[in-house]
């Protein structure tokens, strides 16, 4: 997809972090935007910031999976088309797996994985129509799945988040093979540590570690705008996967150099931390 001008882009988790940066990047390209989030105040602030752009906001909790088909219908009524779906919404719960409640486990899987599957399924007819309208520009429509470095390498204290992001990455790989011949592109984005308040609202059974990790993300993380601009470039190039951030590149290199090494280093680091608290 060479140009986003006039295309309708749906972004989940649009009110903050990477989603907000993606919204700003697509708006700068002249895209029409359908912004989805459960943060009403965040959506209102974003709408005010985007004055002059063609934008609709949709307040929704993606874990309520049954509402997603109606959400897609509302977006199509408002915009008349749907060209790009960005499954960006995500959350986590921090701590040992044994300490999580089953309700916490279900919510992470519902928002981070099942919502992306359901929403993509609901959007596919519209995306196929968009691809048919632009046969000379393949792909003429696109699905973006914002996974994580945790979709490549599992992290202790992030077990359910790692499971969801591994699942999202696998879904993206399979879907790209299925839809490529139809002119619908699929790109999975794998950001490393990003300077966002992602952990600020996360449930945690270890507040000390959560605070330290949140501070580390802000200090060493890749700016969300850099992730957004790299994502748009990946869509233009129709890349299947995009890895963003110095830590994602380092872990990828270590995995290739010695697959058993990185899990041992991570495990040792977390065990040291547990003993030193």
Secondary structure, DSSP 8 states (H G I E B T S, - for coil): ----TT-EEEEESTTSHHHHHHHHHHHHTT-EEEEEES-HHHHHHHHHHTTTS-EEEEE--TT-GGGHHHHHHHHHHHHS---EEEE-----EES-GGGS-HHHHHHHHIIIIIHHHHHHHHHHHHHHHHHHHTTTSSSSEEEEEE--GGGTS--TT-HHHHHHHHHHHHHHHHHHHHHGGGTEEEEEEEE-SBSS-GGGG-EES-HHHHHHHHHHHHHHSB-HHHHHHHHHHHHHTT-SEEEESHHHHHHHHHHHH-HHHHHHHHHHHHHHHHHH-
